[in-house]
Amino acid sequence: MTAAGLLATATSLPQLPDPSNPFQALESSEKLRLLFRKYPGLPDQLRKIDAATLPPPEAKPAIPASLLKGLPPKQEAWNHDIGIQNGKEALRKARRADGEQGDAIREYSELILHLMNTENARTDVDNILRQKMAQEDTKLIERLMAQEKR
C-alpha cells in the first residue's frame, strides 16, 4: 500500500473491515489519526517517500536521438526494483532528519510496525502480502513478455 493509500485509510470514515486487506489494522487506528494530527506535515513527507518509488516522469531529450546513437545510455531504465531502492533511500533519509520531520517519520514507522505486528497475531498478513506481490509480479512478467513480442 502506498503512503497516499495509508493516509486515505487513516483519515477515512469507518467502513466494514475487509478480511483480505492486510492493512485492516490501520483503518480503525485512533493512534494513527492522532499521529497525523500531531504532525500535520507527515502526509506530505509520506507522499514524497511514495513518489520516490514511482518511475521518473518522461523527459524529452534536448539532443536529437540521431546524435545519441552509439553513446552509452545515461541511466538505467526504471523498474520496480529501482523504485523500491529509491523508496528505501528516501525513507532512510526521512528517518535520519532532524527536528519534527524526523520525529514524525520515526514515530510513524514505529506505530505502523506495532499495529501490523499486533494485527499479525490475529491474521496471516504475510501470506496475504506474498499473494498480492506474486500477483503483481505475474502482471509485470506478462507485460514484459507482451512488450518483447512487439
C-alpha atoms as an extended CHARMM CRD file, in Angstrom:
* protein
*
       150  EXT
         1         1  MET       CA              0.0000000000        0.0000000000        0.0000000000  PROA      1               0.0000000000
         2         2  THR       CA              1.3260000000        3.4050000000       -0.8300000000  PROA      2               0.0000000000
         3         3  ALA       CA              1.7570000000        6.2750000000        1.6000000000  PROA      3               0.0000000000
         4         4  ALA       CA             -1.1530000000        8.0460000000       -0.0540000000  PROA      4               0.0000000000
         5         5  GLY       CA             -3.2720000000        4.9380000000        0.4490000000  PROA      5               0.0000000000
         6         6  LEU       CA             -2.2820000000        4.7450000000        4.1100000000  PROA      6               0.0000000000
         7         7  LEU       CA             -3.1140000000        8.4180000000        4.5070000000  PROA      7               0.0000000000
         8         8  ALA       CA             -6.5220000000        7.9380000000        2.9180000000  PROA      8               0.0000000000
         9         9  THR       CA             -7.0920000000        4.8820000000        5.0930000000  PROA      9               0.0000000000
        10        10  ALA       CA             -6.1180000000        6.7270000000        8.2510000000  PROA      10              0.0000000000
        11        11  THR       CA             -8.4010000000        9.6700000000        7.5730000000  PROA      11              0.0000000000
        12        12  SER       CA            -11.3910000000        7.9100000000        6.0180000000  PROA      12              0.0000000000
        13        13  LEU       CA            -14.7370000000        7.1900000000        7.6150000000  PROA      13              0.0000000000
        14        14  PRO       CA            -15.1570000000        3.7960000000        9.3020000000  PROA      14              0.0000000000
        15        15  GLN       CA            -16.1170000000        1.0130000000        6.9110000000  PROA      15              0.0000000000
        16        16  LEU       CA            -16.7970000000       -2.6770000000        7.2490000000  PROA      16              0.0000000000
        17        17  PRO       CA            -13.4790000000       -4.4920000000        7.7000000000  PROA      17              0.0000000000
        18        18  ASP       CA            -12.1960000000       -6.3450000000        4.6590000000  PROA      18              0.0000000000
        19        19  PRO       CA            -10.5900000000       -9.6040000000        5.8520000000  PROA      19              0.0000000000
        20        20  SER       CA             -8.4230000000       -9.7750000000        2.7150000000  PROA      20              0.0000000000
        21        21  ASN       CA             -6.9160000000       -6.3420000000        3.4450000000  PROA      21              0.0000000000
        22        22  PRO       CA             -3.5580000000       -6.8660000000        5.1720000000  PROA      22              0.0000000000
        23        23  PHE       CA             -3.6570000000       -3.2480000000        6.3860000000  PROA      23              0.0000000000
        24        24  GLN       CA             -7.0170000000       -3.5380000000        8.1060000000  PROA      24              0.0000000000
        25        25  ALA       CA             -5.4260000000       -2.7240000000       11.4950000000  PROA      25              0.0000000000
        26        26  LEU       CA             -4.6030000000        0.7410000000       10.1730000000  PROA      26              0.0000000000
        27        27  GLU       CA             -8.1400000000        1.5230000000        9.0640000000  PROA      27              0.0000000000
        28        28  SER       CA             -9.5080000000        1.9020000000       12.5570000000  PROA      28              0.0000000000
        29        29  SER       CA             -6.4160000000        3.1040000000       14.3840000000  PROA      29              0.0000000000
        30        30  GLU       CA             -7.1110000000        6.1150000000       16.5490000000  PROA      30              0.0000000000
        31        31  LYS       CA             -3.3770000000        6.2750000000       17.3320000000  PROA      31              0.0000000000
        32        32  LEU       CA             -2.6420000000        6.7450000000       13.6280000000  PROA      32              0.0000000000
        33        33  ARG       CA             -5.2330000000        9.5260000000       13.3650000000  PROA      33              0.0000000000
        34        34  LEU       CA             -3.6960000000       11.2380000000       16.4030000000  PROA      34              0.0000000000
        35        35  LEU       CA             -0.2420000000       10.9940000000       14.8530000000  PROA      35              0.0000000000
        36        36  PHE       CA             -1.4600000000       12.7430000000       11.6840000000  PROA      36              0.0000000000
        37        37  ARG       CA             -2.9740000000       15.4810000000       13.8500000000  PROA      37              0.0000000000
        38        38  LYS       CA              0.2340000000       15.8040000000       15.8860000000  PROA      38              0.0000000000
        39        39  TYR       CA              2.3510000000       16.1110000000       12.7200000000  PROA      39              0.0000000000
        40        40  PRO       CA              0.3420000000       17.9190000000       10.0330000000  PROA      40              0.0000000000
        41        41  GLY       CA              3.3200000000       17.7610000000        7.6420000000  PROA      41              0.0000000000
        42        42  LEU       CA              3.5070000000       13.9550000000        7.8440000000  PROA      42              0.0000000000
        43        43  PRO       CA              1.1880000000       13.2990000000        4.8770000000  PROA      43              0.0000000000
        44        44  ASP       CA              3.4400000000       15.3980000000        2.6110000000  PROA      44              0.0000000000
        45        45  GLN       CA              6.5120000000       13.5490000000        3.8490000000  PROA      45              0.0000000000
        46        46  LEU       CA              4.8500000000       10.2100000000        3.1120000000  PROA      46              0.0000000000
        47        47  ARG       CA              3.8420000000       11.3880000000       -0.3590000000  PROA      47              0.0000000000
        48        48  LYS       CA              7.4640000000       12.3360000000       -1.0900000000  PROA      48              0.0000000000
        49        49  ILE       CA              8.6590000000        8.8990000000        0.0230000000  PROA      49              0.0000000000
        50        50  ASP       CA              5.9600000000        7.2930000000       -2.1130000000  PROA      50              0.0000000000
        51        51  ALA       CA              6.9240000000        9.4680000000       -5.1020000000  PROA      51              0.0000000000
        52        52  ALA       CA             10.4940000000        8.1640000000       -4.8260000000  PROA      52              0.0000000000
        53        53  THR       CA              9.2000000000        4.6690000000       -5.6140000000  PROA      53              0.0000000000
        54        54  LEU       CA              7.4990000000        5.7670000000       -8.8350000000  PROA      54              0.0000000000
        55        55  PRO       CA              9.0540000000        5.9220000000      -12.3080000000  PROA      55              0.0000000000
        56        56  PRO       CA             10.5350000000        9.3030000000      -13.1980000000  PROA      56              0.0000000000
        57        57  PRO       CA              8.4340000000       11.4910000000      -15.4700000000  PROA      57              0.0000000000
        58        58  GLU       CA              9.2660000000       11.1070000000      -19.1430000000  PROA      58              0.0000000000
        59        59  ALA       CA             11.5120000000       13.9780000000      -20.1520000000  PROA      59              0.0000000000
        60        60  LYS       CA             12.0550000000       14.7770000000      -23.8070000000  PROA      60              0.0000000000
        61        61  PRO       CA             15.7690000000       14.6930000000      -24.6070000000  PROA      61              0.0000000000
        62        62  ALA       CA             17.3020000000       18.0030000000      -25.6130000000  PROA      62              0.0000000000
        63        63  ILE       CA             19.6560000000       16.2460000000      -28.0430000000  PROA      63              0.0000000000
        64        64  PRO       CA             18.1870000000       14.5400000000      -31.1290000000  PROA      64              0.0000000000
        65        65  ALA       CA             18.2010000000       10.7530000000      -30.9360000000  PROA      65              0.0000000000
        66        66  SER       CA             20.2860000000       10.5120000000      -34.1140000000  PROA      66              0.0000000000
        67        67  LEU       CA             23.1790000000       12.2690000000      -32.3620000000  PROA      67              0.0000000000
        68        68  LEU       CA             22.9490000000        9.9660000000      -29.3370000000  PROA      68              0.0000000000
        69        69  LYS       CA             23.4360000000        6.7450000000      -31.3240000000  PROA      69              0.0000000000
        70        70  GLY       CA             26.4390000000        4.8110000000      -30.1660000000  PROA      70              0.0000000000
        71        71  LEU       CA             26.6630000000        6.5970000000      -26.8220000000  PROA      71              0.0000000000
        72        72  PRO       CA             26.0940000000        4.6210000000      -23.6370000000  PROA      72              0.0000000000
        73        73  PRO       CA             22.7130000000        5.2170000000      -22.0180000000  PROA      73              0.0000000000
        74        74  LYS       CA             22.7630000000        7.9740000000      -19.3980000000  PROA      74              0.0000000000
        75        75  GLN       CA             20.8990000000        5.9580000000      -16.7930000000  PROA      75              0.0000000000
        76        76  GLU       CA             19.4910000000        2.5250000000      -16.2210000000  PROA      76              0.0000000000
        77        77  ALA       CA             15.8760000000        2.0630000000      -17.2740000000  PROA      77              0.0000000000
        78        78  TRP       CA             13.4650000000        2.3090000000      -14.3570000000  PROA      78              0.0000000000
        79        79  ASN       CA             11.9880000000       -0.9040000000      -12.9800000000  PROA      79              0.0000000000
        80        80  HSD       CA             10.1820000000       -1.9820000000       -9.8340000000  PROA      80              0.0000000000
        81        81  ASP       CA             13.4280000000       -2.8850000000       -8.0330000000  PROA      81              0.0000000000
        82        82  ILE       CA             14.9010000000        0.5540000000       -8.6870000000  PROA      82              0.0000000000
        83        83  GLY       CA             11.6890000000        2.1060000000       -7.3790000000  PROA      83              0.0000000000
        84        84  ILE       CA             11.9210000000        0.0480000000       -4.1870000000  PROA      84              0.0000000000
        85        85  GLN       CA             15.5780000000        1.0280000000       -3.7180000000  PROA      85              0.0000000000
        86        86  ASN       CA             14.7420000000        4.7080000000       -4.2380000000  PROA      86              0.0000000000
        87        87  GLY       CA             11.8810000000        4.4330000000       -1.7450000000  PROA      87              0.0000000000
        88        88  LYS       CA             14.1030000000        2.7600000000        0.8460000000  PROA      88              0.0000000000
        89        89  GLU       CA             16.6850000000        5.5170000000        0.4760000000  PROA      89              0.0000000000
        90        90  ALA       CA             14.0160000000        8.2300000000        0.7830000000  PROA      90              0.0000000000
        91        91  LEU       CA             12.6940000000        6.5400000000        3.9400000000  PROA      91              0.0000000000
        92        92  ARG       CA             16.2150000000        6.2840000000        5.4110000000  PROA      92              0.0000000000
        93        93  LYS       CA             16.8380000000        9.9810000000        4.7780000000  PROA      93              0.0000000000
        94        94  ALA       CA             13.4720000000       10.9220000000        6.2720000000  PROA      94              0.0000000000
        95        95  ARG       CA             14.1450000000        8.8530000000        9.4060000000  PROA      95              0.0000000000
        96        96  ARG       CA             17.5580000000       10.4920000000        9.8660000000  PROA      96              0.0000000000
        97        97  ALA       CA             16.1650000000       14.0140000000        9.5030000000  PROA      97              0.0000000000
        98        98  ASP       CA             16.4850000000       16.3310000000       12.4600000000  PROA      98              0.0000000000
        99        99  GLY       CA             13.6390000000       18.0110000000       14.2510000000  PROA      99              0.0000000000
       100       100  GLU       CA              9.9360000000       17.4730000000       13.8950000000  PROA      100             0.0000000000
       101       101  GLN       CA             10.1730000000       15.9610000000       10.4120000000  PROA      101             0.0000000000
       102       102  GLY       CA             12.4810000000       13.1840000000       11.5640000000  PROA      102             0.0000000000
       103       103  ASP       CA             10.4270000000       12.6410000000       14.7140000000  PROA      103             0.0000000000
       104       104  ALA       CA              7.2440000000       12.3300000000       12.6510000000  PROA      104             0.0000000000
       105       105  ILE       CA              8.6440000000        9.6320000000       10.3440000000  PROA      105             0.0000000000
       106       106  ARG       CA             10.2620000000        7.7190000000       13.1990000000  PROA      106             0.0000000000
       107       107  GLU       CA              7.0320000000        7.7260000000       15.2430000000  PROA      107             0.0000000000
       108       108  TYR       CA              5.0070000000        6.7960000000       12.1620000000  PROA      108             0.0000000000
       109       109  SER       CA              7.3290000000        3.8690000000       11.3690000000  PROA      109             0.0000000000
       110       110  GLU       CA              7.2080000000        2.5680000000       14.9320000000  PROA      110             0.0000000000
       111       111  LEU       CA              3.4290000000        2.8700000000       15.0920000000  PROA      111             0.0000000000
       112       112  ILE       CA              2.8980000000        1.1090000000       11.7610000000  PROA      112             0.0000000000
       113       113  LEU       CA              5.1810000000       -1.7570000000       12.8050000000  PROA      113             0.0000000000
       114       114  HSD       CA              3.4140000000       -2.0330000000       16.1500000000  PROA      114             0.0000000000
       115       115  LEU       CA             -0.0460000000       -2.0250000000       14.5720000000  PROA      115             0.0000000000
       116       116  MET       CA              0.9180000000       -4.5300000000       11.8910000000  PROA      116             0.0000000000
       117       117  ASN       CA              2.6390000000       -6.8480000000       14.3790000000  PROA      117             0.0000000000
       118       118  THR       CA             -0.3700000000       -6.6990000000       16.6930000000  PROA      118             0.0000000000
       119       119  GLU       CA             -2.7080000000       -7.4600000000       13.7990000000  PROA      119             0.0000000000
       120       120  ASN       CA             -0.3030000000      -10.1120000000       12.5150000000  PROA      120             0.0000000000
       121       121  ALA       CA             -1.0630000000      -12.1590000000       15.6170000000  PROA      121             0.0000000000
       122       122  ARG       CA             -4.7240000000      -12.2740000000       14.5360000000  PROA      122             0.0000000000
       123       123  THR       CA             -4.4020000000      -12.6610000000       10.7610000000  PROA      123             0.0000000000
       124       124  ASP       CA             -1.9030000000      -14.0940000000        8.3360000000  PROA      124             0.0000000000
       125       125  VAL       CA             -0.7190000000      -10.7830000000        6.8820000000  PROA      125             0.0000000000
       126       126  ASP       CA              2.4770000000      -12.2510000000        5.4960000000  PROA      126             0.0000000000
       127       127  ASN       CA              0.6500000000      -14.7400000000        3.2880000000  PROA      127             0.0000000000
       128       128  ILE       CA             -1.7780000000      -12.1050000000        2.0160000000  PROA      128             0.0000000000
       129       129  LEU       CA              1.1180000000       -9.7870000000        1.1370000000  PROA      129             0.0000000000
       130       130  ARG       CA              3.0250000000      -12.6060000000       -0.5710000000  PROA      130             0.0000000000
       131       131  GLN       CA             -0.0210000000      -13.4510000000       -2.6640000000  PROA      131             0.0000000000
       132       132  LYS       CA             -0.5020000000       -9.8220000000       -3.6910000000  PROA      132             0.0000000000
       133       133  MET       CA              3.1950000000       -9.4640000000       -4.5610000000  PROA      133             0.0000000000
       134       134  ALA       CA              3.0600000000      -12.6820000000       -6.6030000000  PROA      134             0.0000000000
       135       135  GLN       CA              0.0510000000      -11.3290000000       -8.4980000000  PROA      135             0.0000000000
       136       136  GLU       CA              1.8810000000       -8.0580000000       -9.1890000000  PROA      136             0.0000000000
       137       137  ASP       CA              4.9910000000       -9.9450000000      -10.3100000000  PROA      137             0.0000000000
       138       138  THR       CA              2.8890000000      -12.0860000000      -12.6440000000  PROA      138             0.0000000000
       139       139  LYS       CA              1.3230000000       -8.9910000000      -14.1900000000  PROA      139             0.0000000000
       140       140  LEU       CA              4.7680000000       -7.4210000000      -14.6380000000  PROA      140             0.0000000000
       141       141  ILE       CA              6.1240000000      -10.5560000000      -16.3230000000  PROA      141             0.0000000000
       142       142  GLU       CA              3.0940000000      -10.6770000000      -18.6160000000  PROA      142             0.0000000000
       143       143  ARG       CA              3.6410000000       -7.0210000000      -19.5970000000  PROA      143             0.0000000000
       144       144  LEU       CA              7.3250000000       -7.6200000000      -20.2630000000  PROA      144             0.0000000000
       145       145  MET       CA              6.5550000000      -10.6530000000      -22.3940000000  PROA      145             0.0000000000
       146       146  ALA       CA              3.9380000000       -8.6870000000      -24.3360000000  PROA      146             0.0000000000
       147       147  GLN       CA              6.4480000000       -5.8790000000      -24.9400000000  PROA      147             0.0000000000
       148       148  GLU       CA              9.0630000000       -8.3840000000      -26.0560000000  PROA      148             0.0000000000
       149       149  LYS       CA              6.6900000000       -9.7720000000      -28.6870000000  PROA      149             0.0000000000
       150       150  ARG       CA              6.2560000000       -6.3210000000      -30.2490000000  PROA      150             0.0000000000
